Amino acid sequence: MILENQEGAYSAITQKLTYRRYTTKRSSKLPGFLRVSWHENKTQLSVSGSVRAQARPLVQTFTSWKAPVIWEGMFDFNLFDQRHAEENSSVALTVFAVGRYLDAYLKTFLTSAEQHFMLGLPVTYYVFTDSPEKVPNITLASQRNIKVIQVQKHARWQDISMMRMRTISEIIESEIRHKFRYVFCFDVDQEFKGRFGSEALGDSVALLHAHYYKLPKARFTYDRNPKSKAFMETGDFYYHAAIFGGLWQNVKHLVDACYLGIIEDKLNNVEALWHDESHLNKYFWIHKPSKLLSPEYCWDQSIWDKRDILVTRLVWAPKHYDTLRSG
């Protein structure tokens, strides 16, 4: 049962996690980069350099709290690459390939990441799987590594999805925080198609969901159950849990908060509507992200209206849930 041995972890996270004060002390010199500090759930932001928001007049380029939404044409990406190289930025990427998802998606995900993800920066792929022996051998560029970590396969795919929050927190605490500045967390059923570079790095990074970014808030699928810790009556945007990232401190705070909400729900016999994604949306409603990635960074090619998408950076892989989530 998934609740087995969870009460101790719940208690430990409760003792460590506080929303009263959470501060990112180190600011960046990058153009269009944001310096963020959280205090009593209030966000103060300052933006340095010029952002060519006028280059994309038909899409939303800033949030109400002045966080940029990253679209093609808004930034000089070469400047980001240069400054991140100067600052010796490094990135840990986490991805879960459990059960049939490994055979169906992992090789394409990793090989395409090597062609497009954070090129020129040190990157380690942390692959979590129940079948380490089946992880494909991938040719890696200099300063790129893969670390395979065995995890338990839960009976329900919903539990696999939700429990990744605890696993990410544990690997950040034990290893990533000592080696990397940034963490990005991905679903495996995706394929990189274009540049996914240092312009995406930031203190706290969220992704606009491709199916919801044009819809009115009334149609956002937040969890509407008041008994759930993910309950929301309204919000800013609908975020996609397929990608999230930021400074390791902020990602750990996020996954700890989501895991805490998930376990509290389970103790109360409640499950959020969209599982970890519902809890992630609640988190970003309280703790505003400093940077939003546009749907260019995770596009569903079945969407007919592509007028806003000048560059496709990553796409959803074909979904075969009837076979992938059975057995």
PyMOL commands that set and color helices and strands:
alter all, ss='L'
color gray80, all
select helices_A, chain A and resi 6-16+53-55+77-86+100-116+132-134+157-179+198-200+217-219+248-267+276-286+295-297+321-324
alter helices_A, ss='H'
color red, helices_A
select strands_A, chain A and resi 21-23+34-39+42-47+69-70+91-96+123-129+144-150+182-186+190-192+204-207+243-247+291-293+314-316
alter strands_A, ss='S'
color yellow, strands_A
deselect
rebuild
show_as cartoon
